[in-house]
Amino acid sequence: MSTERMRRARVHAALGDPARLAIVDTLVAGDAAPGELSVALDLPTNLVAHHLKVLEGAGVVVRTRSEGDKRRTYVRLRPEAIAAIATPVPTAANRVVFVCTHNSARSQLAAAIWSRRSEIPVASAGTAPAERVHPRALKIARRHGLDPAGWRTARLRDVVSRDDLLIAVCDNAYEDLRPEERPRLHWSIPDPAPVDTDAAFDAAYTELAGRIDRLAPALTRSTR
């Protein structure tokens, strides 16, 4: 039997439990801390920990340490597992707003990619916006055929409306959002600025594009 079939068999075996399937369904659109999964699914934390261990062993999920609150970890689906097992649940939104701390790289790139993939309006903002967009973000945008000429940083409170779908593309911004700022998703994407190389910014672009490619077809424009 091929190695690939063995891998797929482990994935399907891991999903044979309703609770683990619910965890995967929850993680399709965005990442979550184990405690958030416990609350969202009304499961005891020890049971969530057990199910996450099984999913990790099957290569379905991976944990990353928060770049904000270092005590916190986030669980995300592995891209190769998503392609085989998960389909986003359709959702409606009037507008999508991508959020990061400085609104200088990830959120700007995400909004530009989104505008190419969806007719749903899009904006970006920061919880503590920088004075300007990062030069490497501009460079990577042009490399991928995006036009960053009009990019300006903005503060979240000056941009967001009640019916917007907020997508936090960094841990710090997600952890800074107030509980009432809903609906929202979290994509735990490493900040490329501290590394400050083209490769780091390209990696952020690639992950953003992959997540947007999965979400955009399933998101419909709200009729409200």
TAVEN-V405755 format. One record per residue. N is the residue number from 1. NEAR is the number of other ideal C-beta (glycine too) atoms within 8 Angstrom. Layout:
BEGIN
N:NEAR ; N:NEAR
END
This chain:
BEGIN
1:3 ; 2:5 ; 3:5 ; 4:6 ; 5:8 ; 6:9 ; 7:9 ; 8:9 ; 9:8 ; 10:11 ; 11:14 ; 12:9 ; 13:8 ; 14:13 ; 15:11 ; 16:6 ; 17:9 ; 18:5 ; 19:10 ; 20:13 ; 21:9 ; 22:9 ; 23:16 ; 24:15 ; 25:9 ; 26:10 ; 27:14 ; 28:12 ; 29:8 ; 30:8 ; 31:10 ; 32:12 ; 33:9 ; 34:12 ; 35:7 ; 36:8 ; 37:16 ; 38:12 ; 39:7 ; 40:8 ; 41:11 ; 42:5 ; 43:10 ; 44:6 ; 45:9 ; 46:6 ; 47:9 ; 48:14 ; 49:9 ; 50:8 ; 51:13 ; 52:14 ; 53:8 ; 54:11 ; 55:13 ; 56:11 ; 57:8 ; 58:10 ; 59:10 ; 60:13 ; 61:14 ; 62:7 ; 63:10 ; 64:10 ; 65:7 ; 66:13 ; 67:8 ; 68:11 ; 69:7 ; 70:6 ; 71:4 ; 72:11 ; 73:9 ; 74:13 ; 75:14 ; 76:11 ; 77:11 ; 78:10 ; 79:7 ; 80:7 ; 81:13 ; 82:11 ; 83:6 ; 84:8 ; 85:10 ; 86:10 ; 87:5 ; 88:12 ; 89:8 ; 90:7 ; 91:11 ; 92:8 ; 93:14 ; 94:11 ; 95:12 ; 96:15 ; 97:15 ; 98:16 ; 99:18 ; 100:18 ; 101:11 ; 102:12 ; 103:16 ; 104:14 ; 105:16 ; 106:14 ; 107:16 ; 108:16 ; 109:15 ; 110:14 ; 111:13 ; 112:13 ; 113:13 ; 114:14 ; 115:8 ; 116:6 ; 117:8 ; 118:10 ; 119:3 ; 120:13 ; 121:6 ; 122:12 ; 123:12 ; 124:15 ; 125:16 ; 126:18 ; 127:13 ; 128:6 ; 129:12 ; 130:11 ; 131:4 ; 132:6 ; 133:14 ; 134:12 ; 135:6 ; 136:13 ; 137:14 ; 138:11 ; 139:10 ; 140:13 ; 141:14 ; 142:10 ; 143:7 ; 144:7 ; 145:4 ; 146:10 ; 147:7 ; 148:12 ; 149:4 ; 150:5 ; 151:10 ; 152:5 ; 153:12 ; 154:12 ; 155:10 ; 156:11 ; 157:5 ; 158:6 ; 159:10 ; 160:9 ; 161:6 ; 162:3 ; 163:8 ; 164:12 ; 165:13 ; 166:13 ; 167:14 ; 168:13 ; 169:13 ; 170:16 ; 171:13 ; 172:11 ; 173:15 ; 174:13 ; 175:10 ; 176:8 ; 177:12 ; 178:4 ; 179:5 ; 180:4 ; 181:8 ; 182:6 ; 183:7 ; 184:11 ; 185:11 ; 186:12 ; 187:12 ; 188:12 ; 189:10 ; 190:9 ; 191:12 ; 192:14 ; 193:10 ; 194:5 ; 195:7 ; 196:7 ; 197:8 ; 198:8 ; 199:7 ; 200:11 ; 201:15 ; 202:10 ; 203:10 ; 204:15 ; 205:12 ; 206:8 ; 207:10 ; 208:15 ; 209:9 ; 210:9 ; 211:9 ; 212:13 ; 213:9 ; 214:11 ; 215:11 ; 216:11 ; 217:7 ; 218:11 ; 219:14 ; 220:9 ; 221:8 ; 222:8 ; 223:4 ; 224:4
END
